[in-house]
């Protein structure tokens, strides 16, 4: 059986996927191939280069725990004024994210990865999804994580690309077409229990995107249910931290590992309704 891990996007909530993978490994779930979009592409590309084991996941946890918002979404008043004036393509420079990718990616071409990896981006002009399986690994990952308006699009093979989550948040169909018999979906979830709405433009944009794309994921899972062996790990809940706040990675990883471990140990993934953990909801006590 060929198992694909599909890693969705979610900004700083991408740390959740590290804890999920730690639990998955303990329960014998290993990827034969990886498919990632947006923040999930960052995780997938790293794992693909160094293998899937406890040491790798511990190192990936350290990377997430060392990140801060300025590393990914650097704030520059001058650039933001120029962006709003139409003189820059994005509110934030891609230099920070480029540095993070360059520091941790261990191969130059996607085809060189130890575990086959496929990065999903979106064609800016057509809106169609683009699955990158070979070529410049750095540019592919940077393009997949380029949130429109927040980070600039990236040219890859003559096409201008941005965030893969726009076309397909969790590219389940691509995983099936790549030959996967079993697909393990690792959703980042959403900030479902914020005390207040995000106040910054970047925070509001990323939060809105995660809400929209989580609902898309529900539809994608429902469409694929019954066609392949589908395991959807439950997103972490409640989440009280913004998708642009990287300070809580340690807590998110630990909570996700414990929750996923308990869920798998209880055999919840064998219950036959993979979409049941993905429903949108509110926390009434916080809303009140």
C-alpha positions as CSV (number, residue, x, y, z in Angstrom):
1,X,0.0,0.0,0.0
2,X,1.3,3.5,-1.0
3,X,0.6,6.1,1.7
4,X,0.6,9.8,1.0
5,X,0.8,12.4,3.7
6,X,-1.1,15.6,2.5
7,X,-0.2,18.7,4.5
8,X,-2.4,21.7,4.2
9,X,-1.7,25.4,4.8
10,X,-2.3,27.5,7.8
11,X,0.5,30.0,8.6
12,X,1.8,29.7,12.1
13,X,-0.6,26.8,12.7
14,X,1.6,24.7,10.5
15,X,3.4,23.8,13.7
16,X,0.4,21.6,14.6
17,X,1.4,19.2,11.8
18,X,4.7,18.4,13.6
19,X,2.8,17.1,16.6
20,X,0.5,15.1,14.3
21,X,3.4,13.5,12.5
22,X,5.1,12.6,15.8
23,X,2.0,10.8,16.9
24,X,1.5,9.2,13.4
25,X,5.0,7.8,13.6
26,X,4.4,6.2,17.0
27,X,1.3,4.5,15.5
28,X,3.2,3.2,12.4
29,X,1.9,5.7,9.9
30,X,4.7,6.6,7.5
31,X,4.6,8.5,4.2
32,X,5.7,7.0,0.9
33,X,5.1,10.3,-0.7
34,X,4.4,13.8,0.5
35,X,2.1,16.5,-1.0
36,X,2.1,19.9,0.5
37,X,0.6,23.4,0.0
38,X,1.4,26.7,1.7
39,X,2.8,26.1,5.2
40,X,2.3,22.4,4.6
41,X,4.7,22.6,1.7
42,X,7.4,23.9,4.1
43,X,6.9,20.9,6.3
44,X,6.7,18.4,3.5
45,X,9.8,19.8,1.7
46,X,11.8,19.5,4.9
47,X,10.7,16.0,5.8
48,X,11.3,14.9,2.2
49,X,15.0,16.0,2.4
50,X,16.0,14.2,5.6
51,X,13.6,11.3,6.1
52,X,10.7,10.6,8.4
53,X,11.9,9.6,11.9
54,X,12.0,10.9,15.5
55,X,15.1,12.9,15.0
56,X,13.8,14.6,11.9
57,X,10.5,15.6,13.6
58,X,12.4,16.8,16.7
59,X,14.5,19.0,14.5
60,X,11.5,20.3,12.7
61,X,9.9,21.1,16.0
62,X,13.0,23.2,16.9
63,X,12.7,25.1,13.7
64,X,9.1,26.0,14.3
65,X,9.9,27.0,17.9
66,X,12.6,29.3,16.7
67,X,10.4,31.2,14.3
68,X,8.9,34.6,14.9
69,X,6.4,36.7,12.9
70,X,9.2,38.9,11.6
71,X,11.0,35.9,10.1
72,X,8.0,35.1,7.9
73,X,6.0,38.3,7.6
74,X,8.6,41.1,8.1
75,X,7.0,44.5,8.9
76,X,8.2,47.5,7.0
77,X,6.0,50.7,7.0
78,X,7.7,52.0,3.9
79,X,7.0,48.8,1.9
80,X,3.4,48.7,3.1
81,X,2.9,52.3,2.0
82,X,4.4,51.4,-1.4
83,X,2.3,48.3,-1.6
84,X,-0.9,50.2,-1.0
85,X,0.2,52.7,-3.6
86,X,0.6,49.9,-6.2
87,X,4.4,50.2,-6.3
88,X,5.1,46.9,-4.6
89,X,3.3,43.5,-5.2
90,X,2.9,42.6,-1.5
91,X,2.8,44.0,2.0
92,X,5.8,41.9,3.1
93,X,9.1,41.2,1.6
94,X,9.8,37.5,0.8
95,X,13.4,37.8,2.1
96,X,12.6,36.4,5.5
97,X,10.8,33.3,4.3
98,X,13.5,32.8,1.6
99,X,16.1,32.8,4.4
100,X,14.2,30.2,6.4
101,X,13.9,27.9,3.3
102,X,17.5,28.3,2.3
103,X,18.7,27.5,5.8
104,X,16.8,24.2,6.1
105,X,16.3,22.8,2.7
106,X,18.8,20.1,2.0
107,X,18.4,19.6,-1.8
108,X,18.2,21.9,-4.8
109,X,15.9,20.0,-7.1
110,X,12.6,18.5,-6.0
111,X,13.4,15.2,-7.8
112,X,16.4,14.8,-5.5
113,X,14.4,14.4,-2.3
114,X,14.7,11.2,-0.3
115,X,11.0,10.9,-0.1
116,X,9.1,11.9,-3.2
117,X,7.6,15.3,-2.6
118,X,5.0,17.3,-4.6
119,X,4.5,21.0,-4.0
120,X,1.2,22.6,-4.9
121,X,1.0,26.2,-6.1
122,X,-1.5,28.3,-8.0
123,X,-1.1,29.9,-11.4
124,X,-1.7,33.6,-10.8
125,X,-3.3,34.3,-14.2
126,X,-5.5,31.2,-14.6
127,X,-6.2,30.3,-11.0
128,X,-5.4,26.6,-11.8
129,X,-3.4,24.4,-9.5
130,X,0.2,23.6,-10.4
131,X,1.8,20.5,-9.0
132,X,5.6,20.8,-8.9
133,X,7.5,17.5,-8.6
134,X,10.8,18.5,-10.1
135,X,12.9,21.7,-10.6
136,X,14.1,24.4,-8.2
137,X,13.0,23.2,-4.8
138,X,13.5,26.6,-3.1
139,X,11.4,28.5,-5.6
140,X,8.7,25.9,-5.6
141,X,8.3,26.1,-1.8
142,X,8.5,29.9,-1.8
143,X,5.8,30.1,-4.4
144,X,3.5,27.6,-2.6
145,X,3.7,29.7,0.6
146,X,3.3,33.1,-1.1
147,X,0.0,34.3,0.3
148,X,-1.5,36.8,-2.2
149,X,-1.1,40.4,-1.2
150,X,1.0,39.4,1.8
151,X,4.0,37.9,0.0
152,X,4.8,38.4,-3.7
153,X,4.2,35.7,-6.4
154,X,7.2,33.7,-7.6
155,X,8.1,32.9,-11.2
156,X,8.7,29.3,-11.8
157,X,9.3,28.0,-15.4
158,X,7.9,31.1,-16.9
159,X,4.7,31.0,-14.9
160,X,3.8,33.4,-12.0
161,X,2.7,31.4,-9.0
162,X,1.4,32.0,-5.5
163,X,0.0,30.2,-2.6
164,X,-1.1,26.6,-3.4
165,X,-4.0,26.9,-0.9
166,X,-5.8,29.2,-3.2
167,X,-6.4,26.5,-5.8
168,X,-6.6,23.5,-3.5
169,X,-6.0,23.8,0.2
170,X,-5.3,20.1,0.8
171,X,-4.6,18.5,-2.6
172,X,-6.2,15.2,-2.0
173,X,-7.0,14.5,-5.7
174,X,-3.4,15.0,-6.7
175,X,-2.3,12.5,-4.0
176,X,-4.7,9.9,-5.4
177,X,-3.5,10.6,-9.0
178,X,0.1,10.1,-7.8
179,X,-0.7,6.5,-6.9
180,X,-1.6,6.7,-3.2
181,X,-3.9,4.0,-1.9
182,X,-4.1,5.5,1.5
183,X,-4.1,9.3,2.1
184,X,-3.4,10.7,5.6
185,X,-4.6,14.4,5.8
186,X,-2.9,16.7,8.3
187,X,-5.1,19.8,8.5
188,X,-3.7,22.8,10.4
189,X,-7.2,23.8,11.5
190,X,-8.2,27.4,12.3
191,X,-8.0,29.8,15.2
192,X,-11.4,28.7,16.3
193,X,-11.4,30.4,19.8
194,X,-9.8,33.8,19.3
195,X,-10.7,36.3,22.1
196,X,-10.9,39.1,19.5
197,X,-10.7,39.5,15.8
198,X,-7.2,40.1,14.3
199,X,-6.3,43.8,14.2
200,X,-3.6,44.0,11.6
201,X,-4.1,43.7,7.8
202,X,-1.8,40.7,7.6
203,X,-3.5,39.0,10.6
204,X,-6.9,39.6,9.2
205,X,-6.0,38.4,5.7
206,X,-4.4,35.2,6.9
207,X,-7.2,34.4,9.4
208,X,-9.8,34.9,6.6
209,X,-7.9,32.6,4.3
210,X,-7.6,29.8,6.9
211,X,-11.4,30.0,7.5
212,X,-12.2,29.9,3.8
213,X,-9.8,27.1,3.0
214,X,-10.8,24.9,6.0
215,X,-14.3,24.9,4.6
216,X,-12.9,23.9,1.2
217,X,-11.1,21.0,2.9
218,X,-14.3,19.7,4.3
219,X,-15.8,19.5,0.7
220,X,-12.7,17.9,-0.7
221,X,-12.7,15.2,2.0
222,X,-16.4,14.5,1.4
223,X,-15.8,14.2,-2.4
224,X,-13.0,11.7,-1.9
225,X,-14.5,9.6,0.8
226,X,-15.0,6.0,-0.4
227,X,-12.6,6.4,-3.3
228,X,-9.4,5.8,-1.3
229,X,-8.5,4.8,2.2
230,X,-8.7,8.2,3.8
231,X,-7.4,9.1,7.3
232,X,-8.1,12.7,8.3
233,X,-6.3,13.6,11.5
234,X,-8.5,15.9,13.7
235,X,-7.4,19.6,13.8
236,X,-6.4,20.9,17.2
237,X,-9.2,22.6,19.2
238,X,-9.6,25.0,20.8
239,X,-7.0,27.2,19.2
240,X,-6.7,30.7,20.7
241,X,-3.6,31.9,18.8
242,X,-3.6,33.7,15.5
243,X,-2.2,32.1,12.3
244,X,0.4,34.8,12.2
245,X,1.6,34.4,15.8
246,X,4.6,32.0,15.9
247,X,5.3,32.3,19.6
248,X,3.1,29.3,20.6
249,X,4.7,26.6,18.4
250,X,5.9,24.6,21.3
251,X,2.4,24.4,22.9
252,X,0.7,23.7,19.6
253,X,3.1,20.8,18.8
254,X,2.7,19.2,22.2
255,X,-1.1,19.5,22.2
256,X,-1.4,18.2,18.7
257,X,0.9,15.2,19.5
258,X,-1.2,14.3,22.5
259,X,-4.5,14.8,20.8
260,X,-3.6,12.8,17.7
261,X,-2.0,10.0,19.8
262,X,-5.2,9.6,21.8
263,X,-7.3,9.7,18.7
264,X,-5.3,7.0,16.9
265,X,-5.1,4.9,20.0
266,X,-8.8,4.9,20.3
267,X,-9.2,3.8,16.7
268,X,-11.2,6.8,15.7
269,X,-9.6,6.7,12.2
270,X,-11.4,3.4,11.7
271,X,-14.9,4.7,12.2
272,X,-15.6,5.3,8.5
273,X,-16.5,9.1,8.5
274,X,-13.2,10.9,7.8
275,X,-14.9,14.4,7.6
276,X,-16.6,14.2,11.0
277,X,-13.8,16.1,12.8
278,X,-13.7,19.0,10.4
279,X,-17.0,20.7,11.0
280,X,-16.9,24.5,11.5
281,X,-18.0,25.6,15.0
282,X,-18.0,28.3,17.6
283,X,-17.0,28.5,21.2
284,X,-20.1,30.1,22.7
285,X,-18.4,30.9,26.1
286,X,-15.8,33.0,24.3
287,X,-18.3,34.6,22.0
288,X,-20.4,35.6,25.0
